[in-house]
């Protein structure tokens, strides 16, 4: 009996030997990747894509991000006013408050900006730590140098965006792995700018001047240099700024385009990454898969990445019958943009006579809004039946007819696929002008300003260099997201100095992160 | 029997040391208690009967002798012809066994000091012999059948001519034949476990005798997880719903049978759709990952809630384990309680064919009261939409158009049950079909089941359970099927025609028909037309389970069982491209076909060693086991758009096809043990232990032990306890721990990268280059969520079992919550990461009272049960950061979970009437956009500005109490049942009313808005109608939160059973029982809640949850009523027949 029992017990408990060591079936373990240049590149792209997401509508993620960067950078400025669109409260959350400067720290665009900027930084830090850990065994030295430079570019670029928004946001230079230690406190302006400049300097060393066709749009040596100049403008180190800008000038990589020519080609979707821009945020193509499928929600690696700019700055949905040419019933406008951004009349009044930019940057009464399928649609400031706009003006920049064409029937104007011209050469010229003027070389500065004026078909300015530079920058870079930061930096237009940190981040940090004083 | 470890064990070698260690507890117990028993001479000793069997008297005496050492002394010739006795599995007292057997034979017995029982003839009988009646005794022949409550034949029941020893027992078919004295008119039928019955014979020659099992008897056996226990010995908190207590129900899902019937458990249906999911909470909401209990069907732990795949009539009993002292043996998955479902198994006897079926109709209880045409046009005018050209149109009732009143529901069950000495079987087929009271939704289900037990030898038993389920449901749309369909219908412009000259004869919805563009409205009836849009859900489940049990020696058994659960659910949807001509979102631009198929495979294996014995007054049972479970799931989905031929509904024909798949798996194993000990049935103790491992945690955190202890004291057995009223009184209490390892991610501890999307570099088309990013922080320290529960209770029975009541207190603390938290942004993850943090406490009382009484032919039972739950979050993450969540773009941040509140409280502003004039606006705190007629919100933080900081908790969807009241009665052949269900102390977010009163869109509104604020109508309730709502009157505020307490007459039933006489005379005993009944469900609901269904919730057990593994129950954002199909009023007629 005892033997029988023993055998039985052995039999029973010998089944208990599974080690329960499973691996995910639908995801890659970190252990298994970072074994080739392609995989490192893919991790670098992940960092780029974080900032790209700030132009998208991402209803599924916890941040409910609705083109947060556009809202944050356009509404508080004096060029754009809120178009009172109410239909979908989620889409417009925070817009009105930003427009009237009456927002608090809990508005959604602030949280989204914070989340995605630091997501991108974390992704760059992962690349850097993996390069240290595994780079030497799987990559060539050139690859390691280039990748480290690119990751540092991204880390610096993103920290700089945070600096523009919050002044002294946290500095994160290490990968965070402990969930109980996720929050970081405020940095100082000095340590933040020092880190950013050092990262950009490293980036400039290791990045190529140009990329091959398959990689166009990635950060270049000259983008890093131009940013060094821009960061120095922000910290008012004028000489360092001038030096950096002059290095970029010397490369002769960029141009303002031909005097008198339309500005439309610079912003055309089929002319992305042209030599009028130093750094662009890349978006996809309407022909690349299902445009509704975005990164992190999608199913395939070829998902197109759309930019919601068209959705927000296009006309509101209630447009007249006939607008939608594909629908014989004339029921719904196919272009479902929501007209959130309208142009402030005071901004329109800034244009001098003969400025070719007026026609290229804004829609006003009588303009051809689009000509879908060969039928022209005319923008009417005071349509007897339909209320296009409270101000009579809409943004035309980026809204180039080809960009709005309904490529796929799904698009309905919600996404465009045009790159954001994030750092244009024209901006650099004006930053250069500012640095020159601030360091006492007013005439040299004015000379740079006049390059921009000439491009716009205007005569040279001769006096008050600072005012001329600021006016030119306000017009030239209108609706590109620079004006709000300039106003904050220059302390003009009755605007706040810094944005508040997202309220949730203050509480999640357990007191480590201190709120900005307005 | 003493198998103390000897040298031999250790000589086996180190290889088996682990084995030995694991069985140590088991061995230890055996050696300690296997000493010579301390004998007792009490007639209260218990006899355990292992299975249903027929015994001769000799066998019975032997059995008693074996278990108690009693010897029997009797005159052989008296009892040599005594009938055999049929006994059912269970535990019975010696006294009861002897009384039942000997008494009808007119024998009596006496216990002596030297462990002997003397069997004697009753003196009464002797007297009758002394006075013989000198008449010619006429004999007559009687035949008959004896059946149980369910009409199952009882083999071996004793039939006696009253007052004589003349008797017989029934055969396998429950039949008997007996010669009796023609003058005698009364028979006595008896059977162990059933109340004896006296039958007046009358003129009948063929009798049909139904015996009733003894209800609420303390000898009742309760399933306690891996084994049985006597009700009176149970020290944990376990509720049981037996077959008898179940009433036919128009629900597809068996969990609805429990609703309101037992304490401590709340069953909430998501809506009145036949395939609607349910949500179950046992003793509150303990966590935010999943609160659904573990279901164990015939011993097989199932993933998710299987109740929509089990036929109602297949249920034998449902046991609900509530206290952790009862659930801890299920360890890692038991923290939300355990529900044990036992399906019918065969009973010995000739085959009995059962038909049980009903047919019924369901009715729509209520509609929203909406604006008429003129009121609507006037409202739209206020909102700046000119639709005056429709002001004279006829009113179109869109709600009536979407309702399917009189929707049929039916259920038919056919089963065969029987057995021989060696094989017991139960084979059944069940069919359920129901249409929804909302157009175009339905559900049908076919269930096939076989349960078989083979008694291979006296010592070896083998058996199986197998079920196959095929169910199909049609729903309106893809996900969250019927989401707010009633609201959608109610908000349609009231003059847009349902039918017209659009596709398929439907009315078009556009500027011409509605005057306001089609964006806010749709032809909802057209969208319910399967030719235009349809979602078909198909569910197939094969659930098989095999076991073998061997009795190695007396009381010591080994059982091995294993099973496979293969569940596939597919969702095929179709939407015809109609370019939106029938309105917004009806038939998009392109014809789309999509398919999703989810496959869940669960395999498990279980080894069980058990030992049970009595040593005098000591009763001991010990159990040890090992269990391994593997779960694997896969989801394949594909969408084809722009389908060229709509008749060919294949996604692959689409112009554009997108396919995706997901796979996932996890494993669990654990070993466990339990000791139950009782002394003299007075002092009870139980201890369980389980150690589980889960693949969801890193190696170092993988295993966890879950102990429990419980004690009971039966005061009524004590000598000092002297009460005529109180039959039984037990105090019990316990403490234990159980775990939860379900988190949103099976590999949250492992750093992983996702490969989707990317960045669009390169010239040309700019396809995205793939990006590799980790989306969640890998938390290497992740471990179990642990629930510790303390409870104490009293069980008592009064007045010969007429009055029973139970009172319990529980305190359940869940800590190390598997909390998906939004880490500080600097960590770099926008998706929540899972950490162990936080504590939630649920405490409360359960009270159950039952009263039963027989007054002549009138028997009745009254039962009430009441549960209170206090849910409180005691801790969150390291900074106690409140978790604020929402569920759609209209309701972002509508919920808060914060320390001091409960899980998922509503969150928003507090209203304070309406600004009547500008000076009121000016004197109030700055409220952007406010004007006279707008809602005044309270400045909670008194900072002079109304902003996000002026929000607070507005109530909780978790009820403070719930209760049930049931009444059943029998009068002669009539029976009557009534069941009330009540829930109280909870709030709902009335999303339907939000859509019907917010006055923003060009949609129809509730008639309440007629009373909106205007200059001439200074309402203080409904604000003004104004374009764009500049004051944000519709923000989440207490305006939308309502108390949703309700009391519902859930069930009402009247039945009539054919009497034995009629069965005999009308059917010549072809039918062994027949009952007809008529019933109504949800006939009345008492509530102040203004929506259609005060029970609305977000559930996940059936269709709408496609989470792989189905383990996410949205407890942070529940309790929102978006206006789904309400619970219908059903009227049923049914027949139950046995042949």
Interface residues (C-beta under 8 A of the other chain):
Chain A: X1 X2 X4 X5 X6 X8 X9 X10 X12 X13 X14 X15 X16 X18 X20 X21 X22 X23 X24 X25 X26 X27 X28 X29 X30 X31 X33 X39 X41 X42 X43 X45 X46 X48 X49 X52 X59 X61 X62 X63 X64 X84 X86 X87 X88 X89 X90 X91 X93 X100 X102 X104 X106 X108 X111 X114 X115 X116 X117 X118 X119 X120 X121 X122 X123 X125 X126 X170 X172 X176 X177 X179 X180 X182 X183 X184 X211 X213 X214 X215 X216 X217 X218 X272 X273 X282 X283 X284 X285 X287 X288 X289 X290 X293 X294 X295 X296 X297 X298 X299 X300 X301 X302 X303 X304 X305 X317 X318 X321 X327 X329 X330 X331 X332 X409 X410 X417 X502 X503 X504 X505 X507 X508 X509 X510 X511 X513
Chain B: X3 X6 X8 X9 X12 X16 X18 X19 X20 X22 X23 X508 X510 X511 X517 X518 X519 X552 X553 X558 X560 X579 X580 X581 X584 X589 X590 X605 X607 X609 X626 X628 X656 X658 X659 X660 X661 X662 X663 X664 X665 X666 X667 X668 X669 X671 X693 X694 X695 X699 X702 X746 X747 X750 X751 X752 X753 X754 X755 X756 X757 X758 X759 X760 X761 X762 X763 X764 X765 X766 X767 X768 X769 X770 X771 X772 X773 X774 X775 X777 X778 X779 X780 X821 X822 X823 X824 X825 X826 X827 X828 X829 X830 X831 X832 X833 X835 X878 X879 X881 X882 X884 X888 X889 X890 X892 X928 X947 X948 X949 X1000 X1001 X1028 X1029
